[in-house]
């Protein structure tokens, strides 16, 4: 038995080591995932975050291994797995040090956009641009609340490049004050040119950018409906993706899929592979468009997406996900005390999806609405499927999150699919390190 990732210290601190009871029948805990590999079988515990490699012989006698009992991979048949998980989470939350600084910012430079996507959740909102005066106050707010830590930005909109001047202004101010920072961006990518790509690299310290493609050229142009009437918008954006990657900026292409366009996404991935080849600065992933659909349609779309994900992996563009090595205590920026969203007028929020409501403060004041902050951290009640879900310890569903408050059989399958992929990635890293050391 080899330990590839040791258990999270907080779990060992709270749960300790399990003692074996003679004449007791044991089973794998609900939260243990198995994955066969060349050297045996990988076991990953989604609660303890421990990854083990069992030899073929050990795997054949898995319920007889005392080490697996000690590390909570095996538990008595009647053990209440969910109760233990909730107890560990609760204690870990209590032991967590309160945040004293803000290190992560999602900044909406504008709610305006140069595209007219039919599915946009900001559709119909009145366009508002951040003014230079507000951008100056944002810079001051960041300087006053960051402590000594590096600052992380995510530029958002609308389309953030519609008001690119405030990005320049905020980044220039932070550089003048010697503040270490890096940034990411969510953009449609249309407005980049060579000069802006240079600024993105040198001034904005842009490391990653997410750009959505909605299909091949005809579907993309019809879906985006850019205000310029540009019939070559698709080609322009692909060209800009190439420029960004050439500058060493990682591009994450998001494929928004539904039954209207899923059939052509394989063709799109092949086109990207033909154009960009093997490129470490490019990853691709698919994401279902929000909206109600029948259980049958949801299941069918999931199967198509998984086939698409395999094609993405075959082309070398799938994100190499990492396994969690610590107990997950928050879902995203919404329930993270060190993260805030700033809208174009300086209001403080917890999520960009609530870009025009549910603010808890303003950059002009230190007053905070604790009730709003608590609501964003409120977790949805467990559902029946939680009791048997291996991913449960790492699944945090928030009441205020439109995407994260629901769960379907496909959601569970997808979470497990990506976790198994991450197990294989960690195993490969382990093998590579062993070979390098030899």
C-alpha positions as a Python dict, from the first residue, in 0.01 Angstrom:
ca = {
    (1, 'X'): (0, 0, 0),
    (2, 'X'): (136, 338, -98),
    (3, 'X'): (13, 677, 20),
    (4, 'X'): (3, 916, -274),
    (5, 'X'): (-184, 1194, -91),
    (6, 'X'): (-193, 1184, 291),
    (7, 'X'): (-520, 1254, 475),
    (8, 'X'): (-614, 1613, 552),
    (9, 'X'): (-475, 1713, 890),
    (10, 'X'): (-804, 1858, 1014),
    (11, 'X'): (-981, 1526, 952),
    (12, 'X'): (-716, 1333, 1143),
    (13, 'X'): (-736, 1592, 1419),
    (14, 'X'): (-1113, 1561, 1453),
    (15, 'X'): (-1174, 1192, 1376),
    (16, 'X'): (-847, 1042, 1492),
    (17, 'X'): (-763, 687, 1390),
    (18, 'X'): (-1036, 427, 1386),
    (19, 'X'): (-980, 123, 1607),
    (20, 'X'): (-1051, -220, 1471),
    (21, 'X'): (-1318, -424, 1649),
    (22, 'X'): (-1280, -800, 1637),
    (23, 'X'): (-1568, -999, 1485),
    (24, 'X'): (-1694, -680, 1324),
    (25, 'X'): (-1792, -681, 957),
    (26, 'X'): (-1652, -389, 756),
    (27, 'X'): (-1741, -223, 426),
    (28, 'X'): (-1595, 59, 222),
    (29, 'X'): (-1717, 397, 338),
    (30, 'X'): (-1965, 561, 101),
    (31, 'X'): (-1705, 828, 24),
    (32, 'X'): (-1441, 594, -122),
    (33, 'X'): (-1391, 590, -498),
    (34, 'X'): (-1199, 310, -671),
    (35, 'X'): (-1007, 338, -996),
    (36, 'X'): (-805, 50, -1152),
    (37, 'X'): (-458, 143, -1282),
    (38, 'X'): (-160, -50, -1415),
    (39, 'X'): (-7, -112, -1071),
    (40, 'X'): (-326, -203, -888),
    (41, 'X'): (-622, 0, -765),
    (42, 'X'): (-645, 363, -655),
    (43, 'X'): (-864, 451, -357),
    (44, 'X'): (-961, 812, -294),
    (45, 'X'): (-1152, 919, 15),
    (46, 'X'): (-1356, 1232, -60),
    (47, 'X'): (-1390, 1311, 311),
    (48, 'X'): (-1033, 1255, 432),
    (49, 'X'): (-884, 1355, 92),
    (50, 'X'): (-642, 1063, 116),
    (51, 'X'): (-532, 884, -204),
    (52, 'X'): (-391, 532, -177),
    (53, 'X'): (-250, 282, -425),
    (54, 'X'): (-324, -81, -346),
    (55, 'X'): (-137, -366, -506),
    (56, 'X'): (-346, -623, -696),
    (57, 'X'): (-318, -864, -402),
    (58, 'X'): (-424, -597, -151),
    (59, 'X'): (-715, -499, -373),
    (60, 'X'): (-830, -862, -383),
    (61, 'X'): (-850, -865, -1),
    (62, 'X'): (-962, -507, 45),
    (63, 'X'): (-1197, -561, 341),
    (64, 'X'): (-923, -739, 536),
    (65, 'X'): (-666, -458, 545),
    (66, 'X'): (-626, -308, 895),
    (67, 'X'): (-467, 9, 753),
    (68, 'X'): (-792, 86, 570),
    (69, 'X'): (-986, 59, 894),
    (70, 'X'): (-743, 287, 1072),
    (71, 'X'): (-776, 550, 794),
    (72, 'X'): (-1159, 527, 776),
    (73, 'X'): (-1166, 372, 429),
    (74, 'X'): (-1342, 77, 591),
    (75, 'X'): (-1617, 124, 848),
    (76, 'X'): (-1862, -108, 1026),
    (77, 'X'): (-2156, -212, 810),
    (78, 'X'): (-2407, -10, 1016),
    (79, 'X'): (-2187, 301, 1040),
    (80, 'X'): (-2358, 638, 980),
    (81, 'X'): (-2123, 791, 721),
    (82, 'X'): (-2325, 1108, 677),
    (83, 'X'): (-2327, 1185, 1049),
    (84, 'X'): (-1948, 1157, 1070),
    (85, 'X'): (-1906, 1379, 765),
    (86, 'X'): (-2133, 1651, 904),
    (87, 'X'): (-1960, 1638, 1244),
    (88, 'X'): (-1615, 1679, 1089),
    (89, 'X'): (-1736, 1966, 870),
    (90, 'X'): (-1894, 2142, 1170),
    (91, 'X'): (-1582, 2118, 1385),
    (92, 'X'): (-1360, 2225, 1095),
    (93, 'X'): (-1579, 2532, 1039),
    (94, 'X'): (-1549, 2626, 1406),
    (95, 'X'): (-1171, 2589, 1397),
    (96, 'X'): (-1137, 2802, 1084),
    (97, 'X'): (-974, 3138, 1150),
    (98, 'X'): (-1194, 3436, 1057),
    (99, 'X'): (-1081, 3631, 752),
    (100, 'X'): (-928, 3973, 817),
    (101, 'X'): (-841, 4068, 458),
    (102, 'X'): (-996, 4058, 112),
    (103, 'X'): (-774, 3893, -146),
    (104, 'X'): (-1006, 3797, -432),
    (105, 'X'): (-1212, 4043, -634),
    (106, 'X'): (-1460, 3996, -916),
    (107, 'X'): (-1488, 4340, -1072),
    (108, 'X'): (-1762, 4428, -1319),
    (109, 'X'): (-1617, 4705, -1532),
    (110, 'X'): (-1956, 4738, -1702),
    (111, 'X'): (-2291, 4570, -1739),
    (112, 'X'): (-2286, 4660, -2108),
    (113, 'X'): (-2192, 4408, -2374),
    (114, 'X'): (-2110, 4408, -2744),
    (115, 'X'): (-2287, 4071, -2793),
    (116, 'X'): (-2654, 3983, -2771),
    (117, 'X'): (-2658, 3618, -2660),
    (118, 'X'): (-3012, 3489, -2613),
    (119, 'X'): (-2922, 3296, -2297),
    (120, 'X'): (-2744, 3574, -2103),
    (121, 'X'): (-2872, 3612, -1748),
    (122, 'X'): (-2793, 3987, -1769),
    (123, 'X'): (-3010, 4025, -2077),
    (124, 'X'): (-3228, 4337, -2055),
    (125, 'X'): (-3019, 4503, -1783),
    (126, 'X'): (-2949, 4875, -1822),
    (127, 'X'): (-2584, 4916, -1931),
    (128, 'X'): (-2375, 5091, -1665),
    (129, 'X'): (-2003, 5164, -1701),
    (130, 'X'): (-1766, 5209, -1408),
    (131, 'X'): (-1641, 5568, -1410),
    (132, 'X'): (-1276, 5670, -1361),
    (133, 'X'): (-1378, 5822, -1026),
    (134, 'X'): (-1529, 5492, -908),
    (135, 'X'): (-1227, 5301, -1039),
    (136, 'X'): (-1007, 5524, -824),
    (137, 'X'): (-1219, 5442, -519),
    (138, 'X'): (-1201, 5071, -605),
    (139, 'X'): (-822, 5095, -610),
    (140, 'X'): (-824, 5266, -271),
    (141, 'X'): (-1060, 5001, -131),
    (142, 'X'): (-827, 4724, -248),
    (143, 'X'): (-523, 4895, -94),
    (144, 'X'): (-706, 4939, 236),
    (145, 'X'): (-835, 4580, 265),
    (146, 'X'): (-567, 4354, 119),
    (147, 'X'): (-321, 4322, 406),
    (148, 'X'): (15, 4194, 283),
    (149, 'X'): (-123, 3922, 58),
    (150, 'X'): (-122, 3896, -319),
    (151, 'X'): (-444, 4020, -478),
    (152, 'X'): (-639, 3815, -735),
    (153, 'X'): (-877, 3975, -983),
    (154, 'X'): (-1141, 3837, -1213),
    (155, 'X'): (-1251, 4096, -1468),
    (156, 'X'): (-1617, 4051, -1553),
    (157, 'X'): (-1913, 4223, -1716),
    (158, 'X'): (-2118, 4249, -1933),
    (159, 'X'): (-1814, 4235, -2149),
    (160, 'X'): (-1524, 4373, -1940),
    (161, 'X'): (-1332, 4497, -2246),
    (162, 'X'): (-1616, 4737, -2334),
    (163, 'X'): (-1473, 4952, -2052),
    (164, 'X'): (-1110, 4851, -2069),
    (165, 'X'): (-988, 5189, -1943),
    (166, 'X'): (-1077, 5112, -1582),
    (167, 'X'): (-880, 4786, -1597),
    (168, 'X'): (-577, 4988, -1705),
    (169, 'X'): (-642, 5243, -1430),
    (170, 'X'): (-682, 4997, -1142),
    (171, 'X'): (-382, 4786, -1246),
    (172, 'X'): (-162, 5096, -1295),
    (173, 'X'): (-251, 5222, -948),
    (174, 'X'): (-168, 4889, -784),
    (175, 'X'): (163, 4869, -970),
    (176, 'X'): (250, 5222, -853),
    (177, 'X'): (193, 5107, -495),
    (178, 'X'): (396, 4789, -542),
    (179, 'X'): (100, 4558, -481),
    (180, 'X'): (157, 4201, -608),
    (181, 'X'): (-142, 4082, -810),
    (182, 'X'): (-253, 3863, -1098),
    (183, 'X'): (-579, 3847, -1286),
    (184, 'X'): (-820, 3635, -1484),
    (185, 'X'): (-1101, 3738, -1713),
    (186, 'X'): (-1434, 3619, -1850),
    (187, 'X'): (-1473, 3767, -2199),
    (188, 'X'): (-1612, 3694, -2542),
    (189, 'X'): (-1266, 3782, -2675),
    (190, 'X'): (-1384, 3998, -2964),
    (191, 'X'): (-1225, 4333, -2870),
    (192, 'X'): (-865, 4218, -2827),
    (193, 'X'): (-595, 4346, -3058),
    (194, 'X'): (-215, 4311, -3047),
    (195, 'X'): (-167, 4616, -2826),
    (196, 'X'): (-433, 4509, -2579),
    (197, 'X'): (-285, 4159, -2555),
    (198, 'X'): (50, 4317, -2462),
    (199, 'X'): (-121, 4526, -2191),
    (200, 'X'): (-306, 4218, -2068),
    (201, 'X'): (26, 4039, -2022),
    (202, 'X'): (243, 4322, -1890),
    (203, 'X'): (2, 4555, -1708),
    (204, 'X'): (-297, 4342, -1607),
    (205, 'X'): (-83, 4037, -1523),
    (206, 'X'): (-353, 3834, -1696),
    (207, 'X'): (-285, 3463, -1649),
    (208, 'X'): (-610, 3304, -1765),
    (209, 'X'): (-909, 3402, -1972),
    (210, 'X'): (-1236, 3220, -2032),
    (211, 'X'): (-1388, 3265, -2377),
    (212, 'X'): (-1718, 3104, -2476),
    (213, 'X'): (-1775, 2944, -2814),
    (214, 'X'): (-2136, 2853, -2894),
    (215, 'X'): (-2076, 2635, -3198),
    (216, 'X'): (-1911, 2641, -3537),
    (217, 'X'): (-1900, 2964, -3738),
    (218, 'X'): (-2262, 2996, -3846),
    (219, 'X'): (-2411, 2904, -3508),
    (220, 'X'): (-2156, 3117, -3322),
    (221, 'X'): (-2225, 3430, -3525),
    (222, 'X'): (-2601, 3377, -3500),
    (223, 'X'): (-2584, 3324, -3123),
    (224, 'X'): (-2346, 3608, -3037),
    (225, 'X'): (-2510, 3866, -3266),
    (226, 'X'): (-2233, 4122, -3212),
    (227, 'X'): (-2351, 4483, -3244),
    (228, 'X'): (-2102, 4552, -3524),
    (229, 'X'): (-2276, 4326, -3776),
    (230, 'X'): (-1942, 4154, -3828),
    (231, 'X'): (-1991, 3839, -4036),
    (232, 'X'): (-1633, 3732, -3960),
    (233, 'X'): (-1670, 3754, -3580),
    (234, 'X'): (-1596, 3383, -3534),
    (235, 'X'): (-1268, 3408, -3723),
    (236, 'X'): (-1174, 3726, -3539),
    (237, 'X'): (-1223, 3561, -3199),
    (238, 'X'): (-1023, 3253, -3303),
    (239, 'X'): (-744, 3485, -3415),
    (240, 'X'): (-751, 3660, -3080),
    (241, 'X'): (-739, 3326, -2899),
    (242, 'X'): (-422, 3251, -3094),
    (243, 'X'): (-268, 3589, -3001),
    (244, 'X'): (-345, 3539, -2633),
    (245, 'X'): (-188, 3194, -2630),
    (246, 'X'): (118, 3321, -2816),
    (247, 'X'): (160, 3572, -2533),
    (248, 'X'): (158, 3288, -2280),
    (249, 'X'): (-191, 3363, -2150),
    (250, 'X'): (-393, 3049, -2082),
    (251, 'X'): (-722, 3036, -2272),
    (252, 'X'): (-1003, 2828, -2133),
    (253, 'X'): (-1267, 2776, -2400),
    (254, 'X'): (-1613, 2713, -2263),
    (255, 'X'): (-1854, 2533, -2492),
    (256, 'X'): (-2207, 2630, -2395),
    (257, 'X'): (-2415, 2333, -2505),
    (258, 'X'): (-2780, 2246, -2540),
    (259, 'X'): (-2967, 2018, -2775),
    (260, 'X'): (-2970, 2292, -3042),
    (261, 'X'): (-2590, 2289, -3085),
    (262, 'X'): (-2446, 1976, -2922),
    (263, 'X'): (-2430, 1789, -3253),
    (264, 'X'): (-2173, 2030, -3400),
    (265, 'X'): (-1943, 2060, -3098),
    (266, 'X'): (-1726, 1764, -3202),
    (267, 'X'): (-1663, 1944, -3529),
    (268, 'X'): (-1572, 2261, -3339),
    (269, 'X'): (-1322, 2079, -3116),
    (270, 'X'): (-1162, 1919, -3422),
    (271, 'X'): (-1141, 2261, -3588),
    (272, 'X'): (-965, 2406, -3283),
    (273, 'X'): (-725, 2112, -3278),
    (274, 'X'): (-649, 2153, -3645),
    (275, 'X'): (-587, 2524, -3599),
    (276, 'X'): (-393, 2529, -3270),
    (277, 'X'): (-256, 2174, -3241),
    (278, 'X'): (-109, 2060, -2912),
    (279, 'X'): (-95, 2374, -2698),
    (280, 'X'): (-41, 2384, -2322),
    (281, 'X'): (-209, 2726, -2312),
    (282, 'X'): (-546, 2588, -2426),
    (283, 'X'): (-806, 2390, -2238),
    (284, 'X'): (-1166, 2324, -2337),
    (285, 'X'): (-1469, 2220, -2137),
    (286, 'X'): (-1841, 2191, -2198),
    (287, 'X'): (-2118, 2337, -1987),
    (288, 'X'): (-2493, 2294, -2009),
    (289, 'X'): (-2692, 2609, -2068),
    (290, 'X'): (-2919, 2689, -1776),
    (291, 'X'): (-3286, 2614, -1820),
    (292, 'X'): (-3549, 2358, -1741),
    (293, 'X'): (-3546, 2029, -1930),
    (294, 'X'): (-3710, 1693, -1884),
    (295, 'X'): (-3529, 1410, -1710),
    (296, 'X'): (-3504, 1229, -2045),
    (297, 'X'): (-3356, 1533, -2221),
    (298, 'X'): (-3114, 1590, -1932),
    (299, 'X'): (-2993, 1230, -1944),
    (300, 'X'): (-2953, 1239, -2323),
    (301, 'X'): (-2762, 1568, -2315),
    (302, 'X'): (-2533, 1433, -2043),
    (303, 'X'): (-2441, 1130, -2254),
    (304, 'X'): (-2364, 1356, -2549),
    (305, 'X'): (-2156, 1584, -2330),
    (306, 'X'): (-1952, 1296, -2191),
    (307, 'X'): (-1878, 1178, -2545),
    (308, 'X'): (-1775, 1536, -2625),
    (309, 'X'): (-1553, 1547, -2315),
    (310, 'X'): (-1380, 1230, -2434),
    (311, 'X'): (-1314, 1392, -2770),
    (312, 'X'): (-1171, 1696, -2589),
    (313, 'X'): (-947, 1464, -2384),
    (314, 'X'): (-832, 1279, -2697),
    (315, 'X'): (-724, 1613, -2845),
    (316, 'X'): (-527, 1694, -2529),
    (317, 'X'): (-740, 1990, -2423),
    (318, 'X'): (-916, 1859, -2114),
    (319, 'X'): (-835, 2037, -1789),
    (320, 'X'): (-602, 1830, -1572),
    (321, 'X'): (-806, 1854, -1254),
    (322, 'X'): (-644, 1811, -915),
    (323, 'X'): (-783, 1622, -622),
    (324, 'X'): (-870, 1816, -310),
    (325, 'X'): (-604, 1765, -43),
    (326, 'X'): (-792, 1961, 225),
    (327, 'X'): (-1147, 1939, 352),
    (328, 'X'): (-1367, 2167, 143),
    (329, 'X'): (-1534, 2431, 361),
    (330, 'X'): (-1676, 2669, 103),
    (331, 'X'): (-1818, 2638, -247),
    (332, 'X'): (-1703, 2956, -422),
    (333, 'X'): (-1673, 3331, -378),
    (334, 'X'): (-2032, 3351, -250),
    (335, 'X'): (-1946, 3183, 82),
    (336, 'X'): (-1581, 3292, 99),
    (337, 'X'): (-1514, 3577, 343),
    (338, 'X'): (-1201, 3680, 153),
    (339, 'X'): (-1386, 3731, -175),
    (340, 'X'): (-1610, 4015, -294),
    (341, 'X'): (-1778, 4128, -614),
    (342, 'X'): (-1774, 4498, -702),
    (343, 'X'): (-2034, 4629, -947),
    (344, 'X'): (-1977, 4930, -1178),
    (345, 'X'): (-2120, 5173, -920),
    (346, 'X'): (-1910, 5044, -629),
    (347, 'X'): (-2164, 4818, -459),
    (348, 'X'): (-2025, 4513, -284),
    (349, 'X'): (-2178, 4172, -349),
    (350, 'X'): (-2096, 3806, -312),
    (351, 'X'): (-2175, 3672, -661),
    (352, 'X'): (-2169, 3815, -1014),
    (353, 'X'): (-2495, 3637, -1090),
    (354, 'X'): (-2656, 3883, -847),
    (355, 'X'): (-2499, 4175, -1032),
    (356, 'X'): (-2791, 4413, -970),
    (357, 'X'): (-2923, 4304, -629),
    (358, 'X'): (-2845, 4153, -288),
    (359, 'X'): (-2556, 4389, -211),
    (360, 'X'): (-2409, 4388, 139),
    (361, 'X'): (-2217, 4716, 128),
    (362, 'X'): (-2044, 4985, -77),
    (363, 'X'): (-1682, 5087, -128),
    (364, 'X'): (-1762, 5429, 22),
    (365, 'X'): (-1853, 5283, 360),
    (366, 'X'): (-1739, 5025, 612),
    (367, 'X'): (-2098, 4932, 698),
    (368, 'X'): (-2188, 4573, 611),
    (369, 'X'): (-2520, 4393, 598),
    (370, 'X'): (-2443, 4071, 784),
    (371, 'X'): (-2781, 3919, 698),
    (372, 'X'): (-2702, 3931, 325),
    (373, 'X'): (-2360, 3775, 379),
    (374, 'X'): (-2512, 3497, 590),
    (375, 'X'): (-2778, 3426, 326),
    (376, 'X'): (-2510, 3370, 63),
    (377, 'X'): (-2343, 3118, 293),
    (378, 'X'): (-2663, 2927, 371),
    (379, 'X'): (-2649, 2568, 253),
    (380, 'X'): (-2935, 2385, 89),
    (381, 'X'): (-3084, 2098, 287),
    (382, 'X'): (-2966, 1747, 204),
    (383, 'X'): (-3175, 1548, -41),
    (384, 'X'): (-3233, 1173, -47),
    (385, 'X'): (-2950, 1115, -294),
    (386, 'X'): (-2695, 1270, -54),
    (387, 'X'): (-2705, 958, 165),
    (388, 'X'): (-2546, 738, -102),
    (389, 'X'): (-2339, 991, -298),
    (390, 'X'): (-1959, 936, -288),
    (391, 'X'): (-1905, 1302, -370),
    (392, 'X'): (-2111, 1430, -75),
    (393, 'X'): (-1819, 1557, 143),
    (394, 'X'): (-1699, 1783, -140),
    (395, 'X'): (-2044, 1894, -255),
    (396, 'X'): (-2163, 2225, -114),
    (397, 'X'): (-2500, 2342, -241),
    (398, 'X'): (-2596, 2700, -159),
    (399, 'X'): (-2954, 2824, -133),
    (400, 'X'): (-2870, 3149, -316),
    (401, 'X'): (-2695, 2974, -605),
    (402, 'X'): (-2913, 2907, -907),
    (403, 'X'): (-2662, 2658, -1046),
    (404, 'X'): (-2547, 2500, -723),
    (405, 'X'): (-2866, 2455, -522),
    (406, 'X'): (-3005, 2175, -738),
    (407, 'X'): (-2877, 1824, -800),
    (408, 'X'): (-2965, 1569, -1066),
    (409, 'X'): (-2841, 1215, -1131),
    (410, 'X'): (-2631, 1366, -1411),
    (411, 'X'): (-2474, 1615, -1170),
    (412, 'X'): (-2364, 1329, -945),
    (413, 'X'): (-2226, 1129, -1236),
    (414, 'X'): (-2034, 1429, -1365),
    (415, 'X'): (-1876, 1504, -1027),
    (416, 'X'): (-1762, 1143, -994),
    (417, 'X'): (-1639, 1139, -1355),
    (418, 'X'): (-1412, 1438, -1296),
    (419, 'X'): (-1293, 1302, -961),
    (420, 'X'): (-1190, 972, -1123),
    (421, 'X'): (-1005, 1168, -1392),
    (422, 'X'): (-825, 1365, -1122),
    (423, 'X'): (-729, 1039, -948),
    (424, 'X'): (-569, 918, -1271),
    (425, 'X'): (-387, 1250, -1309),
    (426, 'X'): (-247, 1233, -955),
    (427, 'X'): (-140, 873, -1014),
    (428, 'X'): (41, 972, -1334),
    (429, 'X'): (216, 1256, -1151),
    (430, 'X'): (317, 1006, -882),
    (431, 'X'): (463, 768, -1141),
    (432, 'X'): (643, 1049, -1321),
    (433, 'X'): (800, 1171, -995),
    (434, 'X'): (914, 819, -910),
    (435, 'X'): (1077, 780, -1250),
    (436, 'X'): (1242, 1122, -1221),
    (437, 'X'): (1384, 1040, -877),
    (438, 'X'): (1515, 707, -1006),
}
